[in-house]
Amino acid sequence: MKYINKSTNQLINASTHQRINKSTNQQYMPDSPITLFFVVITSIVSIYAFSNNEVFNKLKLNPYMVLHRKEWGRVFGHAVLHSDWFHLIINMYVLYSFGGVVENAFGQFSVNGRTWYAFFYISAAVAATIPAFLRHRNSHAYNAVGASGAVSAIAFASILIYPTGRIAFVFIPGVQIPSYVFGIAYLIYSYFMSKRSSDNIAHDAHFAGAIYGLLFPLLIEPRLISSFFVQIFGGV
């Protein structure tokens, strides 16, 4: 899955509705040091934990251990762990693809935008655990790892900022759909799959992260909500 913008490769500055023009033959790649930092740190810890069960077991999310034994580090630590290479690569690819757009936008919204962006990602990782704590707080057996909740928040923040962008799927060449259409479908899928709990995927974390990703940016730039609808319905 990859984020791309319109054929003219223009990124909407949602706070001013100005356009930053880019070559039609170049993918928009904003300066994104915070995103790159999170990708590097997460990759290093995840790869190290692949062969170190002690680290893996200390950092994985277990609501019971957090609430009853006060092991609060798990609330943050689970987001830098992944179950295998595929899990890690997919999450980091999506984070880097969407994160640059969001980080750059936050930098335009506020003088301290990149600091807010860093806080946004970290807090999203925590917010995405809320369903797990509500459903599994008394379960010894429940464990979860992965940055998927935080990554979902980043992806949905980009959808809020630029809803008329296009989502391209790596494994389905040539298929592109509007970002907001993808967002609606993703929310519906994640919600119903979280109710079924028939696989080993934390769909509830994906859903919670996505909702957080739609709400948090509004604290930084409230006009994003009007910009969202103007871009979809106003021909922006």
C-alpha positions as CSV (number, residue, x, y, z in Angstrom):
1,M,0.0,0.0,0.0
2,K,1.4,3.4,-1.0
3,Y,0.3,7.0,-0.7
4,I,0.4,9.1,-3.8
5,N,-1.2,12.4,-4.7
6,K,-3.0,13.6,-7.8
7,S,-1.5,13.3,-11.3
8,T,0.0,16.8,-11.0
9,N,1.8,15.6,-7.8
10,Q,0.7,18.5,-5.7
11,L,0.4,18.4,-1.9
12,I,-2.4,20.4,-0.4
13,N,-1.4,22.7,2.4
14,A,-4.7,22.2,4.3
15,S,-4.3,25.2,6.5
16,T,-4.0,27.8,3.7
17,H,-5.3,25.9,0.7
18,Q,-2.1,26.8,-1.2
19,R,-0.4,24.3,-3.5
20,I,3.2,23.3,-3.4
21,N,3.9,22.2,-6.9
22,K,6.1,19.3,-7.7
23,S,7.2,17.7,-11.0
24,T,4.7,15.4,-12.5
25,N,7.4,12.8,-12.9
26,Q,8.5,12.8,-9.2
27,Q,6.9,11.3,-6.2
28,Y,6.5,13.8,-3.4
29,M,9.1,13.0,-0.8
30,P,9.1,15.6,2.0
31,D,11.9,16.1,4.5
32,S,10.8,13.7,7.3
33,P,13.5,13.2,9.9
34,I,11.1,12.3,12.7
35,T,9.4,9.6,10.6
36,L,12.8,8.2,9.6
37,F,13.8,8.2,13.2
38,F,10.8,6.1,14.2
39,V,11.4,3.7,11.3
40,V,15.0,3.2,12.2
41,I,14.5,2.8,16.0
42,T,11.6,0.4,15.5
43,S,13.5,-1.6,13.0
44,I,16.6,-1.9,15.2
45,V,14.6,-3.0,18.3
46,S,12.4,-5.4,16.3
47,I,15.3,-7.1,14.6
48,Y,17.2,-7.4,17.9
49,A,14.1,-8.8,19.6
50,F,13.7,-11.4,16.9
51,S,16.6,-13.3,18.5
52,N,16.2,-12.1,22.1
53,N,13.2,-13.6,23.8
54,E,13.9,-11.8,27.0
55,V,13.6,-8.3,25.4
56,F,10.6,-9.5,23.4
57,N,8.8,-10.8,26.5
58,K,9.6,-7.6,28.5
59,L,8.2,-5.2,25.9
60,K,5.2,-7.0,24.4
61,L,1.8,-5.6,25.4
62,N,0.1,-7.6,28.2
63,P,-2.7,-5.5,29.8
64,Y,-2.8,-7.8,32.9
65,M,0.9,-7.3,33.5
66,V,0.6,-3.5,33.0
67,L,-2.4,-3.1,35.3
68,H,-1.6,-5.6,38.0
69,R,2.2,-5.5,38.0
70,K,2.7,-1.9,36.9
71,E,4.9,-2.8,34.0
72,W,4.0,0.5,32.2
73,G,6.9,0.2,29.7
74,R,4.9,-2.4,27.8
75,V,2.4,0.3,26.8
76,F,5.1,2.0,24.7
77,G,7.4,-0.9,24.1
78,H,5.0,-3.1,22.1
79,A,5.1,-0.6,19.3
80,V,8.8,-1.2,18.6
81,L,8.3,-5.0,18.4
82,H,7.1,-7.1,15.6
83,S,6.3,-10.7,15.2
84,D,8.3,-11.4,12.1
85,W,10.0,-9.7,9.1
86,F,6.8,-9.4,7.1
87,H,5.0,-7.7,9.9
88,L,7.9,-5.2,10.4
89,I,8.5,-4.4,6.7
90,I,4.8,-3.8,6.0
91,N,4.4,-1.5,9.0
92,M,7.6,0.5,8.3
93,Y,6.8,0.8,4.6
94,V,3.4,2.2,5.4
95,L,4.7,4.5,8.1
96,Y,7.4,5.9,5.8
97,S,4.9,6.3,2.9
98,F,2.3,8.2,4.9
99,G,4.5,9.7,7.6
100,G,6.4,12.1,5.4
101,V,3.2,13.8,4.2
102,V,1.8,14.1,7.8
103,E,5.1,15.3,9.3
104,N,5.5,17.9,6.6
105,A,1.9,19.1,7.1
106,F,2.3,19.4,10.9
107,G,5.5,21.4,10.2
108,Q,3.3,23.9,8.2
109,F,0.5,24.0,10.8
110,S,2.7,25.1,13.7
111,V,6.2,26.3,14.6
112,N,6.4,23.3,16.9
113,G,4.8,21.0,14.3
114,R,7.4,18.4,14.2
115,T,7.4,18.1,18.0
116,W,3.6,17.7,17.9
117,Y,4.1,15.1,15.2
118,A,6.4,13.1,17.4
119,F,4.0,13.3,20.3
120,F,1.2,12.3,17.9
121,Y,2.9,9.1,16.9
122,I,3.9,8.1,20.4
123,S,0.5,8.9,21.9
124,A,-1.2,7.1,19.0
125,A,0.6,3.9,20.0
126,V,-0.8,4.3,23.5
127,A,-4.3,5.2,22.3
128,A,-4.5,2.1,20.1
129,T,-4.1,-0.1,23.2
130,I,-7.3,1.1,24.8
131,P,-9.5,-1.6,23.3
132,A,-7.0,-4.3,24.5
133,F,-7.1,-2.9,28.1
134,L,-10.9,-2.8,28.0
135,R,-11.3,-6.3,26.7
136,H,-8.3,-8.2,28.1
137,R,-7.3,-6.4,31.4
138,N,-7.8,-9.6,33.4
139,S,-6.3,-12.0,30.9
140,H,-2.9,-13.5,31.5
141,A,-2.8,-15.0,28.0
142,Y,-3.4,-11.9,25.9
143,N,-0.2,-10.4,24.3
144,A,0.2,-8.0,21.3
145,V,3.1,-6.5,19.5
146,G,3.5,-4.1,16.5
147,A,3.3,-0.5,15.5
148,S,0.1,-1.1,13.5
149,G,-2.1,1.1,15.7
150,A,0.2,4.1,15.5
151,V,0.8,3.5,11.8
152,S,-3.0,3.5,11.3
153,A,-3.2,6.8,13.0
154,I,-0.6,8.3,10.7
155,A,-2.3,6.9,7.6
156,F,-5.7,8.3,8.7
157,A,-4.1,11.7,9.5
158,S,-2.9,11.8,5.9
159,I,-6.4,11.0,4.7
160,L,-7.8,13.8,6.8
161,I,-5.2,16.3,5.5
162,Y,-5.4,15.1,1.8
163,P,-8.6,13.1,1.3
164,T,-8.4,13.4,-2.5
165,G,-5.1,11.7,-2.7
166,R,-4.9,8.2,-4.2
167,I,-4.1,4.9,-2.5
168,A,-2.0,2.5,-4.7
169,F,-1.6,-1.1,-3.7
170,V,1.9,-2.6,-4.1
171,F,0.5,-6.1,-4.8
172,I,-2.2,-5.0,-7.1
173,P,-0.4,-2.9,-9.8
174,G,-2.5,-0.2,-11.5
175,V,-5.3,-0.1,-8.9
176,Q,-5.8,3.2,-7.2
177,I,-8.7,4.5,-5.1
178,P,-9.4,7.8,-3.4
179,S,-7.9,8.1,0.0
180,Y,-11.2,8.8,1.7
181,V,-12.9,5.8,0.0
182,F,-10.1,3.6,1.3
183,G,-10.5,5.1,4.8
184,I,-14.2,4.4,4.9
185,A,-13.7,0.8,3.8
186,Y,-10.8,0.2,6.2
187,L,-12.8,1.5,9.2
188,I,-15.8,-0.8,8.3
189,Y,-13.5,-3.8,7.8
190,S,-11.5,-3.2,11.0
191,Y,-14.7,-2.7,13.1
192,F,-16.4,-5.9,12.0
193,M,-13.2,-7.9,12.1
194,S,-12.6,-6.7,15.7
195,K,-16.0,-8.1,16.7
196,R,-15.2,-11.5,15.1
197,S,-11.8,-11.9,16.6
198,S,-11.3,-14.9,14.3
199,D,-7.6,-14.3,13.4
200,N,-4.4,-13.2,15.2
201,I,-4.6,-9.6,14.1
202,A,-5.4,-6.7,16.5
203,H,-8.1,-5.2,14.4
204,D,-9.4,-3.2,17.4
205,A,-6.0,-1.5,17.6
206,H,-6.2,-0.6,13.9
207,F,-9.6,0.9,14.4
208,A,-8.7,2.8,17.5
209,G,-5.5,4.1,15.9
210,A,-7.4,5.2,12.8
211,I,-10.0,7.2,14.9
212,Y,-7.2,8.8,16.9
213,G,-5.5,9.7,13.6
214,L,-8.6,11.6,12.5
215,L,-9.1,13.5,15.8
216,F,-5.6,14.5,16.9
217,P,-4.6,16.7,13.9
218,L,-7.8,18.8,14.6
219,L,-6.2,19.9,17.8
220,I,-3.3,21.3,15.9
221,E,-5.3,22.7,12.9
222,P,-9.1,22.8,13.5
223,R,-9.6,24.0,9.9
224,L,-8.7,20.6,8.6
225,I,-12.3,19.5,9.1
226,S,-13.6,22.1,6.6
227,S,-10.6,21.6,4.3
228,F,-11.5,17.8,4.3
229,F,-15.0,18.4,2.9
230,V,-14.0,21.3,0.6
231,Q,-11.4,19.0,-1.1
232,I,-13.9,16.2,-1.6
233,F,-17.0,18.2,-2.5
234,G,-15.6,21.6,-3.5
235,G,-13.3,20.6,-6.4
236,V,-10.1,21.5,-4.7
